[in-house]
Amino acid sequence: MRRRPRLGQHFLHDPQIIGRIIAALAPTPGQRVLEIGPGGGALSAPLLDSGCELHAVELDRSLAQALRERFGDHPRFSLHCGDALDFDLSALAASGAGRLRIIGNLPYQISTPLLFRLFDCADVIEDMHLMLQREVADRLCADPGARDYGRLSVAAHFQCRIERLFTVAPGAFKPPPAVRSTVLRLRPCAAEQRAQGAGMMPALLRAAFGQRRKTLGRALAALISAERLRGLDIDPKERAERLSPVQFALIATALADEGAAR
């Protein structure tokens, strides 16, 4: 396979790691699985062997052609050549019964925007089994006050329950990356939990973490008053990295309620 460095391609080849990822997903016949960035098909082949209906999104046209040649005649394989950031998950979910299961090795340069895109589509996702650069996984799993805690951490915990599964060494890939990777399982929270202020959460997190050195009272001044923050039992002199996802959900819900009352 010809590697394109601008796409951050590192091809998984270790049979043991492939087996562990498939075992973690545990696909069953008839389930619809969406694979992001199948590359050479290292995961695609065992996924199809499981009996699932596999949809694969691949940006690299040469890899997409190789996947067509390898799996194109398989009745349960569908290839979508394009950017996963633009892929319409809702349309795919609407085309069949049940929610989607997501699997993929996400390139570092698009992992954060792609994660936010997946969070936006949580209503149609059953679960996600994602391999990420360990730095990104640490940000997703970080707790309030931790060095890695930020906008992605809050958004992830607001939308999903996160489980760190295992670490993958560079030697599992060709060529080996300079960093270790981590496989995570993310299960979207109940719809009613995610609905609390969901519409206001993106703007809230951008404002709160846009200038991390500012206190919440200053950073959120355009959205909510210091008095209102105190009414939510949140200190406006506190900084964003000290607030829990639950506290951010309280603020987002208050903003949504105020908007509805206008």
C-alpha positions in Angstrom: 0.0 0.0 0.0 1.3 3.4 -0.9 1.2 5.7 2.1 0.2 9.4 1.9 1.8 11.2 4.8 -0.6 14.2 4.5 -3.4 11.8 5.4 -1.6 10.6 8.5 -1.7 7.0 7.3 -0.2 4.2 9.5 -1.6 0.8 8.5 -2.5 -1.6 11.2 -1.0 -5.1 10.6 -0.6 -6.8 14.0 -2.9 -9.9 14.0 -3.1 -9.8 17.8 -4.2 -6.2 18.0 -6.7 -6.7 15.1 -8.2 -9.7 17.1 -8.5 -7.6 20.3 -10.3 -4.8 18.5 -12.7 -7.2 16.8 -13.3 -9.0 20.1 -14.0 -5.6 21.8 -16.5 -4.7 19.2 -18.0 -8.2 19.1 -20.1 -7.7 15.9 -22.9 -10.0 15.2 -24.7 -11.0 12.0 -27.0 -8.3 10.7 -25.6 -5.4 12.7 -24.6 -2.4 10.7 -21.0 -1.3 11.3 -19.4 1.9 9.9 -15.7 1.6 9.5 -13.9 5.0 9.3 -10.6 4.8 7.3 -10.4 1.1 6.5 -7.0 1.5 4.7 -5.9 -1.9 3.4 -8.9 -3.7 5.0 -7.1 -5.2 8.1 -10.3 -4.8 10.1 -12.7 -5.0 7.2 -12.0 -8.7 6.5 -12.8 -10.0 10.0 -15.7 -7.7 10.3 -17.3 -9.2 7.2 -16.4 -12.7 8.5 -18.6 -11.8 11.6 -21.7 -11.6 9.4 -22.3 -7.9 9.9 -23.3 -5.4 7.3 -20.2 -3.2 6.7 -20.1 0.3 5.4 -16.6 1.7 4.9 -15.6 5.4 4.4 -12.2 5.9 2.7 -10.8 9.2 1.5 -7.7 7.8 -0.3 -8.9 6.9 -3.9 -6.1 4.4 -4.5 -7.0 2.5 -1.3 -10.7 2.8 -2.1 -10.0 1.1 -5.5 -8.0 -1.7 -3.7 -10.9 -2.2 -1.3 -13.3 -2.5 -4.2 -11.1 -5.1 -5.9 -10.9 -7.1 -2.6 -14.4 -6.8 -1.2 -16.5 -5.3 -4.0 -18.4 -8.5 -4.8 -19.2 -9.1 -1.1 -23.0 -8.7 -0.6 -22.6 -7.1 2.8 -19.9 -4.6 1.9 -20.6 -1.0 0.9 -17.8 1.5 0.1 -18.2 5.2 0.4 -15.3 7.1 -1.1 -15.0 10.5 0.6 -14.2 12.4 3.7 -15.6 11.0 7.0 -16.1 14.6 8.1 -18.7 15.1 5.4 -20.3 11.6 5.6 -24.0 11.7 6.5 -24.4 9.2 9.3 -28.1 10.1 9.8 -28.9 9.2 6.3 -27.2 5.9 6.6 -29.0 5.2 9.9 -32.3 6.1 8.3 -31.7 3.6 5.5 -32.1 0.6 7.8 -33.2 -0.7 11.2 -31.2 0.0 14.3 -28.4 2.4 15.2 -24.9 2.3 13.8 -21.8 0.8 15.4 -18.6 2.8 14.6 -15.1 1.5 14.4 -11.9 3.1 13.1 -8.4 4.2 13.5 -8.7 8.0 13.4 -5.9 10.1 11.9 -4.5 12.6 14.4 -5.1 15.7 12.3 -8.8 15.1 12.0 -9.5 13.2 15.2 -10.9 16.2 17.2 -13.3 17.6 14.5 -14.4 14.1 13.6 -15.1 13.3 17.3 -17.3 16.4 17.6 -19.0 15.3 14.4 -19.7 11.9 15.9 -21.0 13.5 19.1 -23.4 15.5 17.0 -24.8 12.3 15.6 -25.0 10.4 18.9 -28.8 9.7 18.4 -28.0 7.3 15.6 -25.0 5.6 17.1 -25.0 2.5 19.3 -21.4 2.6 20.3 -17.9 3.6 19.0 -14.7 1.6 19.2 -12.0 4.0 18.2 -8.2 3.9 18.0 -6.7 7.3 18.7 -3.3 8.8 19.4 -2.8 8.5 23.1 -2.7 12.2 23.6 -6.2 12.6 22.2 -7.4 9.6 24.3 -6.0 11.3 27.4 -7.9 14.5 26.5 -11.1 12.6 26.1 -10.8 10.8 29.4 -9.4 13.7 31.5 -11.1 14.7 34.7 -11.6 18.4 35.9 -8.4 20.0 37.0 -6.2 17.7 34.9 -3.7 19.1 32.5 -5.4 17.5 29.5 -9.0 18.6 30.6 -10.6 20.9 28.1 -13.4 21.4 25.6 -13.1 17.9 24.1 -13.2 16.3 27.6 -16.4 18.1 28.6 -18.1 17.4 25.2 -17.2 13.7 25.4 -18.4 13.2 28.9 -21.6 15.2 28.2 -22.4 12.9 25.3 -20.9 9.5 26.1 -19.7 7.0 28.7 -16.0 6.3 27.9 -14.0 3.2 28.6 -10.3 3.0 28.0 -9.6 -0.5 26.6 -5.9 -1.0 25.8 -2.8 0.6 24.5 -1.3 -0.1 21.1 2.5 0.1 20.5 3.9 1.7 17.4 5.1 -1.6 16.1 1.5 -2.7 15.4 1.6 -0.3 12.4 3.4 0.1 9.1 5.1 2.4 9.2 5.3 2.8 13.0 4.1 6.1 14.2 6.2 8.1 16.7 3.6 7.7 19.4 1.5 5.1 21.1 -2.2 4.7 20.4 -5.2 3.9 22.7 -8.4 2.0 21.9 -11.5 3.5 23.5 -15.1 2.4 23.7 -17.7 5.2 23.7 -21.3 4.6 24.4 -23.7 7.6 23.8 -25.7 8.5 27.0 -29.4 8.4 27.1 -31.1 10.9 24.8 -32.8 12.7 27.6 -29.5 13.2 29.4 -27.8 14.6 26.3 -30.8 16.9 25.5 -30.2 19.0 28.6 -28.9 22.2 27.1 -27.3 20.4 24.2 -28.0 23.2 21.7 -26.0 25.7 23.9 -23.1 23.4 24.8 -20.9 24.1 21.7 -21.0 27.9 22.2 -20.6 27.6 25.9 -17.5 25.4 25.6 -15.9 27.7 22.9 -16.4 30.7 25.2 -15.3 29.0 28.4 -12.1 27.4 27.0 -11.3 30.0 24.3 -9.2 32.0 26.7 -8.3 29.6 29.5 -6.7 32.2 31.7 -9.9 34.1 32.1 -12.3 33.4 35.0 -15.7 32.1 34.0 -17.4 35.4 34.9 -15.2 37.2 32.3 -15.1 34.4 29.7 -18.9 33.9 29.7 -19.9 37.5 30.2 -21.6 37.6 26.8 -23.7 34.5 27.6 -24.6 34.6 31.3 -24.2 36.9 34.2 -22.0 36.3 37.2 -25.1 36.6 39.4 -26.8 33.8 37.4 -23.7 31.6 37.8 -23.9 32.1 41.5 -27.5 31.1 41.4 -26.3 27.8 39.9 -23.9 27.4 42.8 -20.9 28.1 40.4 -18.2 30.6 41.4 -17.8 33.1 38.6 -14.1 33.5 39.7 -13.5 29.9 39.0 -11.7 28.8 35.7 -13.2 26.5 33.1 -10.8 23.7 33.7 -12.1 23.3 37.2 -15.7 22.8 36.3 -17.2 19.3 35.9 -19.3 18.2 32.8 -22.3 18.2 35.1 -21.7 21.9 36.0 -21.3 22.8 32.3 -24.6 21.0 31.7 -26.2 23.2 34.4 -25.0 26.3 32.6 -26.0 25.1 29.2 -29.5 24.2 30.5 -29.9 27.6 32.1 -28.9 29.3 28.8 -31.4 27.1 26.8 -34.2 27.9 29.3 -33.5 31.6 29.1 -33.5 31.5 25.3 -36.8 29.6 25.3 -38.3 32.2 27.7 -37.6 35.1 25.4 
